Amino acid sequence: MYPAKKKVLPILEAVLMMTLISSITVLAAEEGAQEYVPAVYSTFWALLPPIVAIGLALITKEVYSSLFVGILMGGLLYSGFQFETTITHIFETGIIGVLSDSYNVGILVFLVILGAMVSLMNKAGGSAAFGQFAAQRIHNRVGAQLATILLGVLIFIDDYFNCLTVGSVMRPVTDKFKVSRAKLAYLIDATAAPVCIIAPISSWAAAVTGFVEGEDGFSIFIRAIPYNFYAILTIVMMVGMVVMKMEFGPMKTHELNALKGDLYTTPGRPYGIAKEDVSEKKGKVMDLLIPIAALIVCCVIGMLYTGDFFNGTDFVTAFSNSDASLGLTFGSFFGLIITIVLYQLRRVLSFSDCMACIPEGFKAMVPAILILTFAWTLKAMTDSLGADVYVAGVVETSAKGLLNFLPAIIFVVGCLLAFATGTSWGTFGILIPIVVAVFESSNPQLMIISISACMAGAVCGDHCSPISDTTIMASAGAQCEHVNHVMTQLPYAITAAVVSFITYIVAGFVQTPWIALPVGMVLMLGVIFTMKYMGNSVSE
């Protein structure tokens, strides 16, 4: 036996050595190997997950399962229909990945704190007192809606902040005058991104200027404002319909039901879990106005702080370089502290009541948090499939042959991309560099128009998309069922998009806003008058 062992041992050692060498070789190969690329990367299939999610949401009117099915589709396409890789990609890269992103977490913290502040203002009686105060000065539904629009225009710093603040302040007023929650959500959404994208001092302006490489981004943003037809025409359309008391599509049904006392139309009450325990005896208007003012001031200071304003950076640069998520988190936290201290000094709420409002506010925001998480995960699935690379390639290969029609086509591409991915800023990042590369040396004026068309298309797609974070925030601010908001807003957004598309065709040839913009306004007012006289009025 012993000699046999002596013969076997060298053989085993050799096998072991070969195994170690091969293992090291495999590990080295794996370390040097390229990152895994799915078979459908940068093809039309990359757009399938958001198309499936959006289609199911519109058909079934159930957003949670629709988004998850879209996420599952993205995971399957990424893995080549392998079970383990699909599950790993969905949860590790997807859900856990997006919830590990500091920017996303900051937005969720901002949501929770805003929910807590709304709960505090309700319980303290500030919301009810403001509703009674406004009712004495606003005498009809038109006034309530115009006041909502005005407040939305004034809060132009950030679309998230706009959605939740305007909703919190104006919801008691619009409820008083029987404006449907769907219409309130539309007014909030239409004064969020469309206003931010034409406001030089906003988080959106900062995002756009960052994508214009090799140029003065802020100057280009200013010059592009008159060409941002979708944003401007959306505001014109919104005000025109309110003044003329005109509604059409599903929104008309919601508004007629609201006049009868049903503000929701459908049975869904996703925000009904938040308690509206109002103490009307002690609450005063200042119990709403001071917290809102503190929130606005603190959020502005927070954003300036993240942009190094207090280290000597000038105001505009600091705002352009600010971190909106972190700034809003800082601002909302200090706004919450000021609110609690105010209510303690005024003795309208006990400290224990204030603390009880925090979980109540959290529960009120659970639907928005869940939808946002799924929407971000769906975007992560789409990014991993190379949807942005596919769209960029399609645009770049055909751009040079489009010339004067390019602004209109860029607008449509921006609409479709933002609608499918639910992100405006991602659309900016894909399309703006392409436009700059095509036109910066040949036709600078057409470059400005095309950049504006990209911004307008991104806002339009974001406005329409049920997986857009701004759309989700508008639903949360109005406390409207999300699918109701999407279904009622879609016909309005499409109408503004069609008029904008025609206007961009005009702009591509005349290349001046002072002709194209008046043409667009006349077309939009013509559409409103036509719809009005087709019997789409809603009388009080």
N, C-alpha and C positions, 0 to 999 in steps of 0.2 A: 504493500500500500504506500509506503513512504516514497519509493522511487516514482510511483505514479503521480504522487502529489507534487514531486519536484518538477515533473514534466508539465503538470497542469498549471502550476502557479505562474510561470512565465507567460503562458497563454492568457491567463486571466488578467495579469498585469498589462499585457499588450492591449487586450480588449478594453480594459478600464481607461488606459491612456488614450486610445482612439476615441472612446466615448467622450472623455473630457475635452479633447481637441475639437471634436465635432461640435460639442455643446458650445465651446467658446467661439467657434467659427459661426455657428448659428446666431448666438447672441450678438456678435459683432455685426453680422449681416443685418440682424433686426434693427440694431442701433443705427446703422448707416442707411437703412432702407427708407424709401420715401413714405410720407404720411399716407394712410389709407384713403383712397379715392373711390367713391361708389361708382358703379357702372353707368348710372344715369346722371353723373355730375355734369353740370352746365348744359343740360338739355331741357326741352320743354317739360319733361317729366318732373323737373324740379319745382314747377309751379302747381303741380297736381294737388299736394296736401292743402294749401290754402284755398284752392278752388273747391275742393271737396268740403272743407270745413264751412266755408261761406255758403255754398249751395245748400248744405244740410241745415244750417242755421236759418236760412230764409224759407226753406220748405217746411221743416219741422217746428220752427219757432222755439227751439230748445237749444240754448247756446252752449251749455256745458258739455253735453255728450257730443255735439257737433265738433267743437274744438278738439276734444280728445280723439275722435275718429280721424281728424286731420293730422294730429300729432302721430297717431299710430301709423297712418299711411306714410308719413315722412320717415318714421323709424324703419318700416318695412322696405321702402325704396333704398334707404341708406345701407341697410344690411344685406340686401339681396334676398330678403325674405328668410333670414336666419333668425331663429327664435332668441337665442342668447344675446346676439349683437343688437337686435331690435330693442329688447328690454333694457339693456345697458345704455344704449344711445338715448332712449326716451327719458330715463330717470337720471343717469349720471351726467350726460352732456346736456340734456334738456331741462327737466324740472329743477334738479339740484343745481345745475349750472347757472340757470337764470336767477335762482334765488340766492346764489353765492355772489352775484354781481353787485358791487357796492352801489352803483347807480340805481339799480332796480330796488334794492333794499331801502335806499333812501326815499324813493317814491312811495313805497309801502308804509314806511314810518310816517311820512307826511300825510298819507291817507288816514292812518289810524288816529293821529293827533287831530286832524281836521274833524274826524268823526266824533272824537271826544269833545272838542270845542262846540260842535253843533249840539251835542247832547246837553252840555252845560248851559248853553244859551236857551235851549228849549226849557230845561228844568227851572232855570232862574226866571223865566218869563220874559226874557229879552225879545225872543222871536215874536211872541204874541203881542207884546207892547208895540213893537215896530209895525206889525201888521195893522194894528188899530190906528197907529199914527199915520201910516201911509194911506189907509182907507179914508181918512178925513181929508186928504189932499189929492188922492187919485180917485176919480169918480167913475171909472168904467174900465172895461177889459182892454181897450186900446191904450189907455194911460198906463195900466199895469205892465203891458207888454213893451211899450216904449221905454218905461223906466228900467225894465230888465235889460233891454238893448243898450241903453245909455250906460248902465253900470258895467255891462260886459265890455263896452268900448273903452271905458275908463281904466279897467283892470287889464292892461295890455302886456304886463311884464312876462307872464308865463301862462300857457294854456291850461296846465293842471290846476294852478292856483286860481285861474279865472273860473273854471268849471265848478269847483267846489265852493268857492266864495260866493259867486253870483247865485248859485243854487240855494245856499244856506240863507242868504239875505232875502231873496225875492220869493222863495217858495210860499211863505205865509201870505204874501200879497197876491200872488197869482191864484192861490187857492181861494182867497177871499172873493175874487172876481170870476171864479169858475173858468180859469184857463186850464186846459188839460195838462197833465204831467208830460205827455208826449210833446205838446207845443212848447212847454217850458224847456224841455231837454233840447229841442231844436234851436230855440233862441240862445241857450247857453252855448251849444256846440258851434253855432254860426257866428258867435262873437268871441270864440276862443282862438283856434288856429287861424281863421281868416283875418282877425284883427292883429294877432301876434306877427303874422308874416308880412304885414305892411307897417309895423312899428319899428323904427330904427333902434330903440332901446328895449330889447326883449331877448329872451333866451333863444328864440328862433333866429333872430338877426345874427346872434353870435354863432349859431350852428352854420348858417349859410356862408358867412364870411370865412369860416374856417375851411370850406371846401373849394374856395376860389384860389388855387395856388398860382403864385407868380403874378398876381394882380392885387390892386387895392380892393380887398373884398368888401369893406364897409362902403366905399364910394360906389362900387357896382351895385350893392344892395339898395342904396338910396336912389340911384338912377333907374333901377328895375321896378320901383314901387308903382309908377303910373301904368306899367305894363302888366301888373298882377291882376288880370281881369277877373279871374274867378273870385278872389277875395273881395274886390270892390263890388262886383255885380251881385255877389251873395248878400252883402249888406244892403245894397239898393233893393234887391228882391224882398228881403226880410222886412225892411221898413215899409215898402210899398204894399205888401200884403197885409201888414198889421193896420195901416192907415185905411186901406180900402176894405178891410174886414173880409178878406178873400182867403179861402183854403181849398185845396183839392186833394184827391187821392185819399189814402187811409187817414190822413190828418183831419180831413173834414169830418169823418165819422167820430173821431176822438173829440173834436171840438163841439160837435152837436151833442154828444153824450155829456160832455162837461157842463154845458148849459142846463142839462137836466139834473145835474148833481153828481154824475159819475165821472170823476177825474181820471180814471184809469182805463175804462172800457173793457179790458180783459180781466180775468180773475186774478192774475198774478200780482202778488204784493211782495216782491223780493226784499224790500226794505222795511216791511211791516214789523220785523222783530225788534226794531229800535223803539224804545218807549218814548212817548211824547208826553211825559209828565210835566205839565206846565203850572207854575205858580204865578198866577196872573195878579195876585194881590200886591206882591212886592216888586215884580219885574217892571222895569222902565226901559225906555228906548235906549238910554245910555248903556244898559246891560247887553245890548247887541252892538251898538256903534263903537264903543270903546274897545271890546275884544277884536272886532273886525279891523279897526284902525291900527291897533297894536300889531295884529297879524300882518297887515300890509307893510307897515314900517319895519318890523322885525325881519320879514322876508326879503325886503329890499336891502337892508343892512347885511343880512346873511349872504346874499348873492354877491354884494360888493366885497364882503370880507373874503370870500373864496376867490375873488378876482384880484386880490392884493391891493384893494383901494386904500387900505389903511397903512400900507407900506410905501405909499407915494405914487402908485399907478393912477393915471387920470381916470375920471368917471366913466367915459365911454369905453376905454380899453378894459377897465376892470369889469364892466358889465359884459363886454364881449368875451372875456376870458373866464367868466364865472362858471362854477359848477352848480347848475340849477338844482340838482337833486340834493346835494349837501347844503346849499344855501337855504332851500325851502325847509329842510329838516331842522336846521338851526333856528330859522325864523319861526316856524310853527311851534317848536318847543318853548321858546321864550314867550310867544303869544299865549300858549296854554298856561304858563306860570303866571303871567300878568292877569289873565282871566280869573284864575283861581284866587289870586291875592285880591283882586277887585271885589269878587263876590264875598270873600271873607270880611273885608272892610265894610261893605254895604250890608252884611248880614242877611243876604237873600238866600244863601245856601250854607249849610253846615259843611265842615271839612269832610265828614264821612259821605255826605251827599255828592260832593265834588268828586271824591274818589270812586263812588259808585257809577258816575257818568263815564268814566274811562272805559271799562269793559262794555258798557252799553254802546258807546261810540264805535268801539272795535267791532261789535256784532253788526252794527249798521253798515259797516264797510266790507263785511265778509264777501258778499256777492261780487263787488268790484275787485277785491283782492284775488278771488278765485279766477275770475275771467281774465284779469291782467296776467296772472301767472300762466294760464293756459295760452294766452295770446303770445306772450314772450317765448314760451316753449315752442309754439308753432313756428315762430320766426327763426328760432335756433335750428329747427328741423330744415326749414327752407334754406337757410344760409349754408348748412352742411351739405346740401345738394347742389350748391352753386347757382341758385336762381339769379343772384346779382350778376354773376359772370356771364350767364346766358343772355340776359337782357342787355347788358353793356355791349356784348359782341354784336347783337342784332342791330342796336342803334348805331354803333360805330361804323359798321360795314355799309349801312345805307344812308348815313347822315349827309355825306358830301354830295349826293345826287339829288337831295331834296330842296336845298337852297331856300327859296321864299316860303315854301310850305313847311319848312322844318319847325318853326315855333308851334304850329297847330299839331304836328305829329308828335313833337316832344311832349306837348300837353297831354295828348292821349296816352302815350307810353307812360308818362308819370302817373296819370290816373290809374291805369291798369296795374302798374307795379306797386303803388301805395295801397291800392285796394286789396291786392293779393297778399301783401306782406304785412299790412297794417301799420306801416311806419313811413312818416314823411321824411325824417332825417336820413334814413337809409336810402331813400330815393334820391335825395339831394346828393349824397355821397357817390352814387352810381352815375347819375346823368350830368351833373354840373361839370366835372372834370372833362367829360367827353365834349360837351358844348364848347368849353374854353379852348380845348385842343383844336377843334375844327375851325373856329371863327376868330380867335384872338388876333391873328395876323392878317386875315383876309377881309373881315367885315365886323369891326367892333360893335357897331350898332345892332346888327343882327344877333351878335353874341349876347348883348344885354337883353334883347327881347326873348331869346331862347332860354336864357337862365331864368328869367321871370316866368316863362311858360313851364319850365321844370318845377319851379316853386309852386305855381298855381296848380299844376297837375298833381303834385304830391299832396297838397292840401285838399284838393277835391277827392282824390282816392282815399285819403285818410278820413275825410268827412263821411264818405259812403260806407267804409269798411266796418263790419261788425266786430272785427278783431283789432281795431285801432284803439290804442290806449286813450286817446282824446275822446273818442265816441263812448268808451266805457266810463270815463270820468264824467262826461255830460249826463249819462244815465244815472250815475251815482249822485251827482249834484242835484238833479231834479227828483231823485228817488222815483225813477220811472223804470218799469221793466225794460231790460236792455233790448230785447227783440222788438218791442213796441217802438222804441226810439229809432231803431234802424229802419224798420218798415215804413214809418211815417216820414222820416227825413229823406229817404232815398229818392222819391219823385222830385222833391225840391232841389236836391243836390244835382240830379241828372239834368233838370231844366237849366240850372245855372251853368252846368258844364257844357251843354249844347250851345248856348249863347256865347260862352267864352271861346269855344272852339271856332265858331264863325268869326269872332272878333280877332282871334289870333291869325286867321287866314288874311284878314284885312291888314293887320299889323305887319305881317310878313312882307307885304308889298309896299305899303305907304311908309313904314318904318318911322312912325311918329305917334306918340300916344294921344296927341291933341286932335287927331282924326279918328283913330281906332277906338279910343275909350268912349267918346260921345256916340259913335255908332253902336257900341255894345250896350250903352245905357238906354238908347232909344229902342233897341231890340228887346231888352229886358222889360222895359215899361210897356211895350207893345204886347208882349206875352202876358203880363199881368192884367192889362185891360181886357185882352181877349178872353182870358180865363174868367175874369169877373163877369163879363157879359154872357158867358156860357152857363151862368147859373151857379157859380161856385162861391157865393157869398155866405157868410155866417153872421146872422144878426143876433144882437144881444137880447 
